[in-house]
Amino acid sequence: MPQANDLMVILGLSDDPRRYSHMAMDLLRKHGYENIIGVHPDLKDVDGVKVVPRLEDVPARPHTLTVYVNPRRLEPMIPGILKLNPQRIILNPGAENDRLIEVAQEKGIEVEEACTLVLLRTRQF
């Protein structure tokens, strides 16, 4: 179970409050997680959360990388994800990628195909 000070990274964070990645950021904060970084090539900040353009710009190993990126767009990011070496990857609905699951698990990274919002709301995060 992650602690409030553990780094949470949202890959594909959006500044649109109607997008699930934005809702996940809000709900993580509501549940006490304040150490959050977003990854998006065109954003710098979303409601006070720092956003970096690339996975390579994340400054530390995250506890959790929650993914909101289309599987085809995710494919070229797999080497960066493996280098980041998160303790856990959550592939939200629509982001499932069999290759990422396979190579991440081979590296000992826990992978869940789940919805971050549901995990948080049901205290399974």
Secondary structure, 3 states (H helix, E strand, C coil): CCCCCCCEEEECCCCCCCCHHHHHHHHHHHCCCCCEEEECCCCCEECCEEEECCHHHCCCCCCEEEECCCHHHHHHHHHHHHHHCCCEEEECCCCCCHHHHHHHHHCCCEEEECCHHHHHHCCCC
